[in-house]
Amino acid sequence: MSNVTIVTDSSAYLPRQYVEQYQIPVVPLTLHWEGESYRDGVDIQADEFYTRLSQSTTLPTTSQVTVGYFLELFKPLLDAGRDVIYLGISKGISATYDSAIQAYRELGDPANLVIVDTQLVSMALSLLVLEVARAAEAGADLAQCKALAEATLPKIGVFFTVDTLEYLHRGGRINSAKRLLGSALNLKPIMEIRDGKIELVESVISRKKAINRMLDLVEKGVNGRTPVRLAPFHALCVDDMEAMVKIAEERFHPLEVIRSEVSPVVGSHVGPGTLAIAYMAG
């Protein structure tokens, strides 16, 4: 049994079977909505969240994981002699990383605790978590797990498109003029995680073109490297996801395809109808 515990957070939305198989503690981020607080993936699940969001006139807010939560998680593991590596949401997207670093310092900078800024989120993060978890299960020590995580980051990419610009607008990501123009032209923006932040790649007209263009971008990112692992994920649009997967399997012949959903804490900023694909190549 490995002595390394891999910790991640709910933004990854790593499917439950892998959480259980590799015994990965998942730190829940928090949603605040209409006077109530919900732990992402614990108190509220994706389908329930997106159905409610599509019918709501209010938008939830999100908050980082607290320093106290990390202390309560890390300290018992360290006291039990475990080595711990935390692979969580990009610090360019959430202050959760800063909370983990503060907890690390309050614990006295322990040598057997490593905090990594993954620069990733959602299933792109899950691909990294699984790569390191599998290495740990095969006998990799903490230093090897850290080195593997850092070496794997350049091999991972993710692209996504939204069904409507409304949620990006309501969350302050775009202005009213862009929202109105995009809606009038039926524009579907394609975005990626670049250098730890969400960046617009381009916009296309129609959902079908968005799917095809995302797969073109994946092909460019893969750049002929093998093996290829794919992680498609969605927010209440499973049929679109499966249509995309069918095309992707024919194009890339992936070694593995891991399906999931956009976590509620991420989905609050992009809305139902969001479709995404992460990849890892090489």
N, C-alpha and C positions, 0 to 999 in steps of 0.2 A: 504493500500500500504506500502511495506517495505521501511524503511529509509536507508537500506544498498544497496549500489551500488557495484556490483561485476565487476571488470575490469580484462580482460585477454589480451593475444596478439595473433597475427596471426599464430604463430607456432602451436597453438592448433587446428586450422582449424575447430572450432566449427560450425556445420551446421547453416545456416542462420536462419532457423525457431526457433532455441533456442536462438540465439542472439536477435531476435526480441521479442520472448515471454517473456524473462526475462530482456530485455533492458540492455544488457551487452555491454559496450564500449569495442571495440577490437583495441588494439594498433598494428599498422602494423610494422613489421620488414622490412628491405630494402634489395633488390637485386641490385647489380651493374653488368651490363652486356653490353659489347660492347659499352661502352661510355654512356650508359643510366642508370638511376636509376628507380626502380620500387617498389612501395609499395606492399608488399606481400598481395595477396588476394584483392587488390584494383585496381592497375594498370595492374596486370597480374593474370590470374586465372590458376588453376592447369592443366587442359587439354591442354590449349594453351602453358603453360610453358613446360610440358613434351614432347609434340610433337616437339617443337622447340629445346629442349635440346638434344633429340635423334638424331637430324640432325646437331647439331652444333659441330664445332671443338674447341670452346672456352667454358670455364667453368665460370659461374657467381660467384661472391663473395657476401658475406652477411655482414650486419652491424647491430649493436645493435640499439635499440631505444635511442634517445638522452635524456639527462636530460631536455632540454627545452621542448620537446614534453610532457614529463610527467608533468612538471609544468603547461603547458597550459591545460592539461586534468584534473589534480587533483584540481587545485585552484578554478575554477568555481564550482565544485561539493562541495568542502568544504565550500566555501563562501555561498552556498545555503543551508547549514546546513545538507548536506548528510554525512553519514558515508560511508567510502570507504575501500574495501579490494582488493588488487591487487594480483591475482593468475596468475603468468606468467611462462615463460620458465625457466628451471633449471639454477641456476647460474653456475653450472658445465659445461653447454653447451654454454651459451651466457652471455655476460657482461650486458645484458639488466637489469637484477636484480640490478646490481650495479648502473645503471642510476636511477632506481626507488628509491633506498635507498638515493642517493645523492639528488634527488628532495625532498624526505621526509625531509631531514635535512635542505635543503634550505627553506622549508616551516615552519621550526621551530618545527619539531617533533610533529606534531599535533596528539592529542589523538584519533581523529576520522578518522585516516588513518593508515591502517595496510598493511605492505608489507610481503608477505610470500614466502620463497624459497620452491617451490613445489617439487623440484627435479624431475620434470616431463616435458614432451613435447608431442606434437601431441595429439591424442585422449585420451591418458592416462590423460593428463592435462584437457581435456574437461570433462572427467568423474568427476574429482574433482570439476571443475567449476560448473557443473550442480548440483552436490550434495549440494554445498553451496548455489547456486542460489535458489534451491527449498526450502531449509531451510529458507532463507531470506524471500521468498514469503509467507511462512507459519508463519512468525512473529519472527524469530530469530534475535537477536540484533547483534551488531558488535563483541562483545566478544564471543558470542555463535558461530558465523560464523567462527571466528578464531580457536576456540577450535575444531569445527567440521572438519575444513580443516586439522588440525594437526592429529586428530584421524583417518581421512579417508586415509591419505597417505599410511599407511602400508597395506591397503586393495586393493591397486591398483598395477597392473603390466602390462608390455607390452613387446611383442616379435615381431621381424621383420626379414625379409630376403630380400636380394637384388637379382636381376636377373643377375647382372654382378658386378664384383669387380672393374671395370674400374673407376667408379666415386669416390669410396673410395680411389683408387690409385691417381687419378688426384687431389683430395682434400688433399692429404698428409696423409690420415688415415692408409694406408698400403704401403709397399715398392714394388718395381718392381718384386722381386723374388716371393713374396706371390701372387701378381696379376697373374703372368705367371703360377705359379703352380696351383692356383685355377682355372684359365681358362682352363688349360690343363685337369684337372680332373673333370671339370664341378661342382666344389664345390659350395654349396650354404651356406654361413655363416648364422647362426642364432644369432641375437644380442638382448640385452635387455637394458633397462635403469636401472642401479643399482647404488644406492647412488648418484643419480643425474647426472651420466655420462653414455655414451654409452659403453657397454662392450660386447665382444664376448663370447657367451655361448659355441657354438660348430659349426662344419661344417658337412654337410651331402651331399650325392651325389643325385642330382635330386630335382626338384621343389616339386614333390609330397611328397617326404620324408620330405622336409623342412616344408610343411604345416602340415603333421601329427605330426612331432616332436614339432612344435610350440604349437599345441593343447595339446600334452602330458604335455608340460611345463606349459600351462595354468591350466590344471587339477591339477598339483602338487601345483601350486600357490593358486588355489581356496581351495584345501585341505578340501573339503566337506562342505564349508561354503555356506550359502544361505542368501539372494537371490544373483543371479549372473547377472551382467550386462556386456554386451560385446560391444566393439566398434572396428569393423574391418575397416581398411582403406588401401588405395592403391595409387600407382602412375602409372596410365595408364594400369591397369590390372584388370579391374572390373570383368571379368569372373572368374579369379582365386579367387578373393575375394568372389564372390557368392558361388563358390564351397566350399571354406573354411567355409563360414557361414552355409551352409547346414549341414555339418558334425558337426560343433560346436553346432548348435541348437539341434541336436539329442543327443549330449553328455552332454550338460550342462542345457538344458531347461531354457534358460535365461529369466529373467523378462523383459529385454529390450535389443534391438539390435540397435545401432546407427551407421550408415554407414557414412564414410567421405572419404576424400582424404588426401594424404601426402601434407602438405603445400609446395609451391615452395621454401621457404627459408630453409626448412628441406630437401626437395628433391634434392636441388642442391648438397648435399653431398652424396646422396645415389643413385639417378638416377631413370629413368623410370623402371617399373617392380618391384619396391619395394612393398612388401606385408606385412601387419602388423595386429596385433590384440592386443587390450588392454582389460583389464578386471577389474572389481571391485566386490569383494565378501564379503558378511557379512554386 
